[in-house]
Amino acid sequence: MDEEKKQVSEVTRFVEKDFLISDNKSLIPSTDLVSLEEFRKYLTEKLKFLLDNKFDMLVNILYKIDINEKKLSQLFSGKNRDSIPATLADLIIERQLQKIKLRKLYKEGKL
């Protein structure tokens, strides 16, 4: 499997779990995406919806994912509101990649 596709698959799996809205239903269902950029665009659209329609749910999801509060504060206090969904997508992907890396290191006994 191509390394980027594998990475996208792992990130998607993590994000899907964090966006659960019921036992088996996620706002970010598994998709067959081949690049992080493609996933970023997909995630950005979902985040736009949450930002406009379900802000409380979005806040809870960001808390579960453990996005840096300082970065979130800077983002939401900025003047360019249109860039928030794309920046959130970047922060979510960045955090999920960190989690994947840490879990791999732990599994290998390097932590």
NUDO-325643 format. One record per atom (N, C-alpha, C): x, y, z; residue in one letter; atom name. Coordinates in steps of 0.2 Angstrom, whole numbers, m for minus. Example, Ala and Ser with C-alpha at 12.3 -4.5 7.8 and 13.67 -1.06 7.14 Angstrom:
2
NODE       x       y       z   residuo   atomo
NODE      66     m28      39         A       N
NODE      62     m22      39         A      CA
NODE      66     m16      39         A       C
NODE      64     m11      35         S       N
NODE      68      m5      36         S      CA
NODE      64       0      39         S       C
This chain:
111
NODE       x       y       z   residuo   atomo
NODE       4      m6       0         M       N
NODE       0       0       0         M      CA
NODE       4       6       0         M       C
NODE       3      11      m4         D       N
NODE       7      17      m4         D      CA
NODE       7      20       3         D       C
NODE      12      23       4         E       N
NODE      13      26      11         E      CA
NODE       8      32      13         E       C
NODE       7      36       8         E       N
NODE       3      42       9         E      CA
NODE      m5      39      10         E       C
NODE      m6      34       6         K       N
NODE     m13      31       6         K      CA
NODE     m14      28      13         K       C
NODE      m9      24      16         K       N
NODE      m9      21      22         K      CA
NODE     m10      26      28         K       C
NODE      m6      32      27         Q       N
NODE      m7      37      32         Q      CA
NODE     m14      40      32         Q       C
NODE     m16      41      26         V       N
NODE     m23      44      25         V      CA
NODE     m28      39      29         V       C
NODE     m27      33      27         S       N
NODE     m32      28      30         S      CA
NODE     m32      28      38         S       C
NODE     m26      29      41         E       N
NODE     m25      29      48         E      CA
NODE     m28      35      51         E       C
NODE     m27      41      48         V       N
NODE     m29      47      50         V      CA
NODE     m37      47      50         V       C
NODE     m40      45      44         T       N
NODE     m47      44      43         T      CA
NODE     m50      40      49         T       C
NODE     m47      35      50         R       N
NODE     m49      30      55         R      CA
NODE     m50      34      62         R       C
NODE     m44      37      64         F       N
NODE     m44      41      70         F      CA
NODE     m50      47      70         F       C
NODE     m50      50      65         V       N
NODE     m55      56      64         V      CA
NODE     m62      53      65         V       C
NODE     m63      48      61         E       N
NODE     m70      45      61         E      CA
NODE     m72      43      68         E       C
NODE     m68      41      72         K       N
NODE     m70      39      79         K      CA
NODE     m71      45      83         K       C
NODE     m67      51      82         D       N
NODE     m68      57      86         D      CA
NODE     m75      60      84         D       C
NODE     m77      59      78         F       N
NODE     m83      62      75         F      CA
NODE     m90      58      76         F       C
NODE     m89      53      80         L       N
NODE     m95      49      81         L      CA
NODE    m101      53      84         L       C
NODE    m107      52      81         I       N
NODE    m113      56      84         I      CA
NODE    m118      51      87         I       C
NODE    m117      44      85         S       N
NODE    m121      39      89         S      CA
NODE    m116      33      89         S       C
NODE    m119      27      91         D       N
NODE    m115      21      92         D      CA
NODE    m111      19      85         D       C
NODE    m114      19      80         N       N
NODE    m111      17      74         N      CA
NODE    m110      22      68         N       C
NODE    m112      28      70         K       N
NODE    m113      34      64         K      CA
NODE    m108      39      66         K       C
NODE    m104      41      61         S       N
NODE     m99      46      61         S      CA
NODE    m101      52      56         S       C
NODE     m99      58      58         L       N
NODE    m100      63      53         L      CA
NODE     m95      63      48         L       C
NODE     m89      59      49         I       N
NODE     m84      58      45         I      CA
NODE     m83      51      43         I       C
NODE     m88      48      39         P       N
NODE     m87      41      38         P      CA
NODE     m81      39      34         P       C
NODE     m79      33      34         S       N
NODE     m73      31      30         S      CA
NODE     m74      32      23         S       C
NODE     m69      35      20         T       N
NODE     m70      36      13         T      CA
NODE     m63      34       9         T       C
NODE     m64      33       3         D       N
NODE     m58      30      m1         D      CA
NODE     m54      36      m4         D       C
NODE     m50      39       1         L       N
NODE     m46      45      m2         L      CA
NODE     m39      43      m2         L       C
NODE     m35      46      m7         V       N
NODE     m28      43      m8         V      CA
NODE     m23      48      m6         V       C
NODE     m25      54      m4         S       N
NODE     m20      59      m2         S      CA
NODE     m23      63       4         S       C
NODE     m18      66       8         L       N
NODE     m20      70      14         L      CA
NODE     m23      76      12         L       C
NODE     m21      79       6         E       N
NODE     m24      85       3         E      CA
NODE     m32      84       2         E       C
NODE     m33      78      m1         E       N
NODE     m40      76      m3         E      CA
NODE     m44      75       4         E       C
NODE     m41      72       9         F       N
NODE     m45      71      15         F      CA
NODE     m46      78      18         F       C
NODE     m41      83      18         R       N
NODE     m41      89      21         R      CA
NODE     m47      93      18         R       C
NODE     m48      93      11         K       N
NODE     m54      96       8         K      CA
NODE     m60      93      10         K       C
NODE     m61      87      11         Y       N
NODE     m67      83      13         Y      CA
NODE     m68      85      20         Y       C
NODE     m63      85      25         L       N
NODE     m64      87      32         L      CA
NODE     m66      94      32         L       C
NODE     m63      99      28         T       N
NODE     m65     106      28         T      CA
NODE     m72     107      27         T       C
NODE     m75     103      22         E       N
NODE     m82     104      21         E      CA
NODE     m86     102      27         E       C
NODE     m85      97      30         K       N
NODE     m88      94      36         K      CA
NODE     m88      99      42         K       C
NODE     m82     102      42         L       N
NODE     m81     107      48         L      CA
NODE     m85     114      46         L       C
NODE     m85     116      40         K       N
NODE     m89     121      38         K      CA
NODE     m96     120      41         K       C
NODE     m99     114      39         F       N
NODE    m106     113      42         F      CA
NODE    m106     113      49         F       C
NODE    m102     110      53         L       N
NODE    m102     110      60         L      CA
NODE    m101     117      63         L       C
NODE     m97     121      60         L       N
NODE     m96     128      62         L      CA
NODE    m102     132      61         L       C
NODE    m106     131      56         D       N
NODE    m112     135      54         D      CA
NODE    m118     132      58         D       C
NODE    m118     126      59         N       N
NODE    m125     123      61         N      CA
NODE    m124     119      68         N       C
NODE    m119     117      70         K       N
NODE    m118     113      76         K      CA
NODE    m112     115      80         K       C
NODE    m111     121      82         F       N
NODE    m105     124      85         F      CA
NODE    m103     120      91         F       C
NODE    m108     119      96         D       N
NODE    m107     115     102         D      CA
NODE    m104     108     101         D       C
NODE    m107     105      96         M       N
NODE    m104      98      94         M      CA
NODE     m97      99      92         M       C
NODE     m95     104      88         L       N
NODE     m88     105      85         L      CA
NODE     m84     106      91         L       C
NODE     m86     110      96         V       N
NODE     m82     112     102         V      CA
NODE     m80     105     106         V       C
NODE     m85     101     107         N       N
NODE     m84      95     110         N      CA
NODE     m79      90     106         N       C
NODE     m80      90     100         I       N
NODE     m75      86      96         I      CA
NODE     m68      88      96         I       C
NODE     m67      95      96         L       N
NODE     m61      98      96         L      CA
NODE     m58      96     103         L       C
NODE     m62      96     108         Y       N
NODE     m59      94     115         Y      CA
NODE     m57      87     115         Y       C
NODE     m61      83     112         K       N
NODE     m60      76     112         K      CA
NODE     m53      74     108         K       C
NODE     m52      78     103         I       N
NODE     m46      77      99         I      CA
NODE     m40      79     102         I       C
NODE     m41      84     107         D       N
NODE     m36      87     111         D      CA
NODE     m32      92     106         D       C
NODE     m35      96     103         I       N
NODE     m32     102      99         I      CA
NODE     m30     107     104         I       C
NODE     m24     110     103         N       N
NODE     m21     115     107         N      CA
NODE     m25     121     108         N       C
NODE     m27     122     114         E       N
NODE     m32     128     116         E      CA
NODE     m29     134     114         E       C
NODE     m22     135     114         K       N
NODE     m20     142     112         K      CA
NODE     m20     143     105         K       C
NODE     m19     138     101         K       N
NODE     m20     138      93         K      CA
NODE     m27     140      92         K       C
NODE     m32     136      95         L       N
NODE     m39     137      94         L      CA
NODE     m41     144      96         L       C
NODE     m39     147     101         S       N
NODE     m40     154     103         S      CA
NODE     m38     159      98         S       C
NODE     m32     158      96         Q       N
NODE     m29     162      91         Q      CA
NODE     m33     162      84         Q       C
NODE     m35     156      82         L       N
NODE     m39     155      76         L      CA
NODE     m46     158      77         L       C
NODE     m49     157      82         F       N
NODE     m56     160      83         F      CA
NODE     m56     167      84         F       C
NODE     m51     170      87         S       N
NODE     m51     177      88         S      CA
NODE     m48     181      82         S       C
NODE     m46     178      77         G       N
NODE     m44     181      70         G      CA
NODE     m49     184      67         G       C
NODE     m48     188      62         K       N
NODE     m52     192      58         K      CA
NODE     m55     188      52         K       C
NODE     m51     184      49         N       N
NODE     m53     180      43         N      CA
NODE     m57     174      45         N       C
NODE     m63     174      46         R       N
NODE     m68     169      48         R      CA
NODE     m68     163      42         R       C
NODE     m67     165      36         D       N
NODE     m68     160      31         D      CA
NODE     m62     155      31         D       C
NODE     m57     157      34         S       N
NODE     m51     152      34         S      CA
NODE     m51     147      40         S       C
NODE     m56     148      44         I       N
NODE     m57     144      50         I      CA
NODE     m58     136      49         I       C
NODE     m62     134      44         P       N
NODE     m63     127      43         P      CA
NODE     m57     124      40         P       C
NODE     m53     127      36         A       N
NODE     m47     124      33         A      CA
NODE     m42     123      38         A       C
NODE     m41     129      42         T       N
NODE     m36     129      47         T      CA
NODE     m38     123      53         T       C
NODE     m44     123      54         L       N
NODE     m46     117      59         L      CA
NODE     m44     110      56         L       C
NODE     m46     110      50         A       N
NODE     m44     103      47         A      CA
NODE     m36     102      47         A       C
NODE     m32     107      46         D       N
NODE     m25     106      47         D      CA
NODE     m23     104      54         D       C
NODE     m26     107      59         L       N
NODE     m25     106      66         L      CA
NODE     m27      99      68         L       C
NODE     m33      97      65         I       N
NODE     m35      90      67         I      CA
NODE     m30      85      64         I       C
NODE     m29      86      57         I       N
NODE     m24      81      54         I      CA
NODE     m17      81      58         I       C
NODE     m15      87      59         E       N
NODE      m8      87      63         E      CA
NODE      m9      83      69         E       C
NODE     m14      84      73         R       N
NODE     m15      81      80         R      CA
NODE     m15      73      79         R       C
NODE     m19      71      74         Q       N
NODE     m20      64      73         Q      CA
NODE     m13      61      71         Q       C
NODE     m10      64      67         L       N
NODE      m3      62      65         L      CA
NODE       2      61      71         L       C
NODE       1      66      75         Q       N
NODE       5      65      81         Q      CA
NODE       3      59      85         Q       C
NODE      m3      58      86         K       N
NODE      m6      52      90         K      CA
NODE      m4      46      87         K       C
NODE      m4      45      80         I       N
NODE      m2      39      77         I      CA
NODE       6      38      78         I       C
NODE      10      43      77         K       N
NODE      17      43      78         K      CA
NODE      18      41      86         K       C
NODE      15      44      90         L       N
NODE      16      42      97         L      CA
NODE      14      35      99         L       C
NODE       9      32      96         R       N
NODE       6      26      97         R      CA
NODE      11      21      94         R       C
NODE      14      22      88         K       N
NODE      19      18      85         K      CA
NODE      25      18      89         K       C
NODE      27      23      92         L       N
NODE      33      23      96         L      CA
NODE      32      19     103         L       C
NODE      26      20     105         Y       N
NODE      25      16     112         Y      CA
NODE      24       9     110         Y       C
NODE      21       7     105         K       N
NODE      21       0     103         K      CA
NODE      28      m3     102         K       C
NODE      32       1      99         E       N
NODE      39      m2      98         E      CA
NODE      43      m1     104         E       C
NODE      41       1     110         G       N
NODE      44       2     116         G      CA
NODE      49       7     116         G       C
NODE      48      12     112         K       N
NODE      53      18     112         K      CA
NODE      51      24     116         K       C
NODE      45      23     120         L       N
NODE      43      28     124         L      CA
NODE      44      26     131         L       C
